Amino acid sequence: MKTVSAIEAGDRLSLFRETLRRNFGEATFRTWFSDLMIDDAAEESVVLSTESDLRRDRIDQQFKPTLIQLWSKHLYPIKRLLVKKRAALQQSSARIAALAPSSGANALGVIKDGFARASSKAPETRPLKEFAPPIIDEIATRLDPRMTFEAFAVDVTNEIAVQAVRQIFDARAPRDLLYIHGAPGVGKSHLLQAAGNEWMQRYPQGRCLYLTHNNVQNGCVSALMSNSTLSLQRDMLANDLVLIDDVHLLGGKSQTMRELVNLLTALKSAGRQVIVAGEHAPSGLEKEQVLGRLADRLAEGLSVGVETGGEALRRAVLRKHREAADLRCTVTDEAIDLVARLFSSSMRECIGAFKQLALVFRDQAVVVGPAEALAALKSRLGERKRTATLDETLAAAAAAFGISMEEIKSKAQPQRIVRARHAFVYVARTSLSESYPRIGRTLGRDHTTAMSSMDRAGALIVRDRQFAAAVQRIRAEIGAEPVIDGPSGPKA
C-alpha cells in the first residue's frame, strides 16, 4: 500500500465508523463501537483498539466477522482483524490518538502503510470521544398490550404467583421486591407484562418500566462507561413500577450484576415496586454464576415459584388464544384438545402450534376439527418424530367407537366391535406401518386374521363415511400424520 496522508487516514476511520453506525444502528454503535480506533492497517489485516475489556471481548466474540466484511467492502479487502484493549498496547498513547480525525496533518504526524506513525514532534493529543449515557426510554422494552391478566390462564400451578403479582395493587400490602421463578414457557413474562398493563390502566399518570436482561446489560454497561450510574438510578427511580425479566441470563456478567444490586437497593429504599423474573429459585441462582449478593437480594423479598402446567392448563391457554384471535374459521374444542395433548413439551410449543393452525384457516369459513388440525400441523408433527404404540392406537380405536379395549380383543362379533377392530388394524397398518403378525398379536389373533380385517377396512373406508371419520379420529388421537384414503388405498 502506498503512504497516505494523515487526513486520508482520518477519513478512513470516519468512513468505517459511519459504516458501523449505518449497519448496526445508533444504539449499538454507541454501546460497542464509539471509541474504536485503528491501531494498525497492513495489506490483509487490521488491528482495532478499544478502551474496554468488555467491548474488546464482545466485538471479538460477536461482531468480528461482520466488521471484516464491512471493512473489505467499504475500504479494502482484508482477511484478518484483531481487537485489542488500548491500555494493553505497547505503543504510546500518541500513536493511538494519531488516527483521530483532524483538520490537518501536522497534529497527526505521518501515516505509513495505512497506520499511524508518531512524528518526532510531540503531537497534540485530542481527547477521546465521551461515551453517551444510557437513555432509559431507548433501552426499555414496550409492554405488549395483549399480555393481560384476563388473557392468562390460571390453575394450581400458577395461582399463588398470580395472587402475589396482583397484591401490588392492594394499598394495604407492603411494597416489597417480588421474585417470580419457574421453567421456560410457564408464563413469567406474561405475568410481568400483565402487571405493567394493569398498572398503567389503573394509574394513567404513573410510570412503568419493563426491562429484559439485555436492557439491563446495555444500560449498566453504558452507565459504567459514561460514568453515569447515578443518572441511571435516577431515571429508574422516576418509575413507580419496575419489571425485570430473565435475570438468570445475567450469570457471569459480574459488573452488570453488581450494578443491578445497587439499583435494586435504591428502588427498595425509595419505596418503588419491583418485580423480577428468572428460571431458578434464589437458592439455585449461584449455580448459574449469578452473584451471591444478587441472589440474596432476590431471596429477601417475596419469592414465588410457577410450576409447569399439564394438559388442562394448555387447553385453557389455547381457548383464551382462540377467544382473542380474529378468525373466520371455527376451531372446535376437539381441535384444541388435540393440540394441547400432542404439543406437551412446553407452553410456547403448544401456543406456536395453535398459531400455525390459526394462520392456515384464518380467512376460511370452515370448521376446524381434529383431522383439519392434523393436516395443518403436519410439518410440526413430522419434526417431533414420535410414533404411537399399538396399545395407544388400540385405546384410541376403542374410544372412537365407544367401547373398551377388552371388547376389541374379545371374540365378540357385534358390528360396532368388529368395525372398531377393522379400524384399529387399518390405522396400525397405514399410519404406523406395523407388520401383520404384530397387529394380530395385539388383538390376540394370528396374522391372517389381521390381513382379512385390513381387506374389510379397505372396503369400508371408501363407502362408509362414519367409518372413515372414526379412522381419522383414531389418527388424530395418536398424533399420526393425516392420510387421504381413497378407492386405491391410502395416500400419504
N, C-alpha and C positions, 0 to 999 in steps of 0.2 A: 504494500500500500504506500501511496505517496505521503510525504509530510504535509500536514494540513495546518491551517491556522487555528488559533485558539477560538476565534469567533465561530469557525466552521464546526469545531468540536463541541462548543457550547450549543450550537444549533442542533447537532445530533442528539445531545442529551434532551433538549427541549422537545424535539420531534418524538423521541422514544417515550418520554413522559406523557405527551399528549396522546400518543397511540395507546398507551396503557389506560389513560383516563377514558378514552372513547370505547375501548374494548371491554373494560371491567365496570365502568360506571364510577361516578364521583365518590360514593361512599366507600367502595372497596379500594379505590385509588388512595384516598386519604388515609385509610387504615393500614394498608400494606406497602404502598409504593411511593409515597410522597417524599421520602428522604433518600431514594435511590440515587447513587452517583456511579459514574463509570470510572472504575479504577484502572482497568487495562483493556485494550482492544487490539488483538492480533488478527492475523489473516482469517482464522477459522474459529476463534474463541474470544469470549468477552468475560471480564471479571467485573461484577457489580458489588457495591458495598452499601451497607445499611448500619445504622447505629444500634440496632436492637437485635438481641439473640432471638427473640420471639419472631420478629419479622424475617430474619435470615432463615430460621427453621421452616416457617410457613411457606415462604417463597420457594425454598428448596424442595419441600415435600409436595406442594400443591400446584404451584404456578410455573415452575421452571420450563416444562415442555411448551407451554403457550408462549412464554417470553422468548424462547429460542425461535419459535415460528414467527412471532411479530418482528423480532429484530431482523431475521432473514428476509422477511417480506418488505419491510419499510426502510432498512438500512443496507445491509449486505449479508450474503449467506454465511452462517456460522454453524458449527457442529457441536460446540461445547460452550456452556455458560456456567460460571461459578458465582456463588453469592457468599460474601464474607461480612463479618462484623467489622465496622470501621475501626473500632478501638483495638482490634486484634491485628490490624495491618502493620507491617513493619515500616512502611514509608511514613514520611512526616505528614501532618495534617495539611500542610500547604499543598502536597501532591494530591490529596483527596479533594481539596477545595478547588483545585486548578480547573476542573471541568464545570464549575458553576457558571451559569450564563452570565456574560459580562458585555459591556458596551465596547470593549477594546481588548487588544491582545496584550498590552503592556502589563495589565494587572494579573494575567493568567500565565504568562510565560509561553513557551513554545510547545506545540503538540507534535509528537513524532510517532509514526506508525499507528496513529489513531488513538493514542492515550497521552495522559499528561506527563510532562517533564518539568520539574521545578526549575525555575530560572535562577541564575546566580544572585539576582537581586531578591530580597525578601518580598514575596507577593503580598498584595493587600487581600487578606482573608475576609471573604464575605460571610456573614452569619448564616448558618443553616436555616432553612425554612422551618418555621414553627409548626408543630403538629396542631391540627384543628381539634378542639374539644368536642366530645360527642353531643349530638343534638337529640334529645330524648324522643322527639316525635319521629325522627328518622330511624332510630334503632328499634322502636316498639313495633309490635305486630297488631294489626287491626283485628278486632273481635269479629267472629263470624256470626251474623245475626240469626242464623239457623240453629245455633247451639244454645238452646234454651232448656229450662227445667221441664217444660211441657213436652219437649221432644226427647227427653231422657227416660228410658225405661228403667223402672225400679223393681228390684226383688231383694231377697235376703242377702245376696252377695254384695250389694252396694247401698242398702238403705241407711246404714249408720253413717257412711260417708256423705250421703245426700243430706241427712239431718245436720251433720256437722257444718257443711257448707251453708245451708240455709240459716244456721244460727247466727251468721254475721249480720243478718237483717233484724235480729232481736236486740232492741236497745238495752235490754237488761243484761245481755250476755257480755262478758269481758272481752276487750279487744286483745286477742292473743294470736300468735302465729299458728296457722293450721297447715299441717303437712299431710297430703294425700298420697298414698303409695300403693302400687299394685303392678301386675304384669302388663306388658304392652296390649293395647286393644280393649282394656276394661272400662274405658270412658273417663279417664282422669282429665284429659284435655277438654272434653265436653263439659265436665263439671266446672272447671276453672272458667271457661268462657260463658257458661250459663250464669255463673255468679257475676261476672262482669256485665253481661247484658241486663240482668235483673237490677244490678246496682245503678246502671245508667238510666234505666226506666223509672226507678223509684226516685232517683236524685238527679234530675236532668242537669242541674248546675254543678254536680260533683265531677270528679275526675277519676278515671280508672286507667291503669297501666298494665298491659299484658306483654310479658317478655318470655321468649323461648331461651333455651340455653345459648343459642347463637347470639341473640340480642345481648344477653348478659356478658358473654365473652367479648363481643365487639365493643360494647360500651365501656367495660372495665379496661380493656387494652387501650382504647383511645384516651380514656381519662388518665391512665397512668403515663402514657407517652406525652400527653399535653399538660401534665401536672395540674389536672382539673378535677381530681376526685371529689373535692368538696363541692364543686359545682354540680357534679353528677348526683351527689347525695341530695343537694337542694332541689334538683329537678325531680327526683323520685319522691321526696317528701311533699312535693306540691300535689301529689295524688292521694286520694282518700283510700283507694283500694289498689294494691299491687299484687299481680298474679305472676308467678314464675314457674315455667313448665320445664320438665325433663332435667331437673337439677343434677341427676346422676351422671349425665353426659359431660359434666364439667370435671369428672375424675381425671386427675393428673395435671390439671391446669392450676397450679398452686397459687400463682399471683391473683388470678381471677377469683378463686375460692376465698382467699384471704380478704380481698376487697368486698366480696359478696357478704362475708360475715360482718364486716363493718357497716355495710348498707342495711343489713337486717337489724343490726343493733340500733342504728339511727332510726329506722322505721318504727321499731318497737318502742323506743324511748319517746317518740313523737306521737304515739297512740294511733298509728296507722294500721289498717287491717291488711294482713299479708297472708296469701295462700300459696303454698309451694307444692309442686307435684314431682314425683320421681318413682322409679321402678322398685326401689328397695326400702325396707324399713330402716329407721335410723341405725339400728344395730348392725345392719348389713352393708351400709354405705362405704365403710372404710375398706371393705374387700374390693370395691370398685375404685380405689385410690382417691376417695373423697376425703378431704381434710377432716381430721378429727374434730376440730373446733366447729366446722360447719355441721357435721353430723350431730354434735351435742346441741347446737343451737336449734336444729330441727326437732330433736328429741324433747327439748324442754317445753315445747308448745303442745298443742293437741295433735297427736299423730293417729291417723285412721287408715286402715287398710281396705282395699277393694279386692274381692275375690273374683276369679274367673267364673263367669256365668255359664249355665248349662243351656240345653236346647230351648227350654221355656223362655229364658231371657232373650236368646237370639230371635225367637219367634216374636216376642213383644217388641223388640227393637225394629224388626223388619216391618211390622204392622204400622209402627209410627212413621217409618220412612214412606210407606205406601200412602198414608194419610197426607203426608206433606208433599208428595210428588204430584206434578201436573200431568196426569196420564189420561189418554183417551181409552186405553185398554182397561180391562178389569182383571186385576191379578187376584185369583181366588185364594182362600185360606189354605187350600190344599197345596198350591204352588209355594206359598210362604212356608208351610210346614216342611216341604221338600227341601227348600234352600237351607232352612235352619238345621235340618237333620244332616244334609250332606256336607255343608261347609262349617265344620266344627272346630277347626284348628285355632281360629281367633275371631273376635267380633269384626275386625276390619275385613278379614277374608269374606265373612258372611255378608256384610254390607256391600262389599265390592261386587259380589255375585248378584245381589239384588239390583244394584245399579246397572250392571250389564244386561240383566233381564229387562229392566225398565227401558233401557236405551233401544233394545231390539223392537219392543212392541209399543213404544211411547205414543206414536201417532196412528196406531191402528185400532179400529173399533172392534176388538176381538176379546174373547175371554181366554185368559192365560191360565191353563191348568198345569198339572204335573208334567204331562207329555210335552207341552209347549215350552215349559221351563227347562226341561232336559235338553230340548233341541237348541234353545238359546244359549245354554251354558255348556254346550258340548266341548268347547275348547278348554274351558276351565276344568271340567271333569277329566279331560284327557291328561292334563298336567298332573292331576292327583295320582293317576296310575294305581288306583285301588280296585281290586276285583272282589266282588262279594263271594261269600262261600255258598255252597249248595244248601246248607242248613238255613242261611239267611234268605236264600231265594225260596226255599220251601215255606218258610214262615210268611214271606210276602205273598206267596200264592194262596196260602190259607186265608190271610187277611183279605185279599182281593175277592175271594168267593164266600167269605163269612163263615168259614169252617175252621176246624182245628188241624194242626199238623198230624195228629194221630189219626184223624179221619182220612186224610190223604194217603197215609201209609197203610191203612186198613184194607181188607178185602172187599169192603162195601162197594156197591155198584150204582147207587143213586146218581142221577145225571149230574147234579151240581158237584159231587165229589169227583166223578170221572172227568168232568171238564176242568176242574182245578188241577187234577193230576196231569192232564194233557198240557195245560198252560205252563205248569212247572217244567215239564220236560222240554217244551218249546223254548222257553226262556233260557234254561240251563244250556241248551244246545246252541242257540243262536247268539246269545249275549255273553255267555261265559265260556263258550267253546269247550264244554266238558265232554268227556267220552261217554258213550252209551253204557259201558259197564259201571262207571262211577255213578251215573244218574240212576241206573237201575238199583244199585246197592243202597242209595239214599232212600229209595222207595221200598226197599225190602223185596226187590224183584230182580229178574235177570235182564241182560242187555237186550234180548229180543222183544221183551215187553216194552222197554223204553223206546225201541225203534218203532214199534207199532203205534205207540202213543204219539210219537213225533209225526208219523204219517197222518194220523187223525187230526192232530192240531194244525198241520199244514192245510188240511181241507177246511177246517173251521175258520181259520184266520181270514180267508178270502170271502166268506159268505155270511159270517156271523159277526155283526158289529159289536154286540155285547161281549163276545169272547175276545175280539181284537182289543176292545177298550180295557178288559181285565188284564190282558197281556201287557199293555202299556202301563197300567198301574203297578204291576209287578216290577217292570223295568224301572219305573220312577222310584219305587220304594228302595231298590237296591243300588240306585245311582248308576245304572247301566246306560251306555250311550244309546240315544234314540235310534230305532231301526224302522225303515219303511217296509212294511210287509205287503207282498203282492202275490198274484197268481203264480209267479215263477219262483217264489220263495223270498226269504228275507234279503234286503239290500241295505248295506251299510250306508 
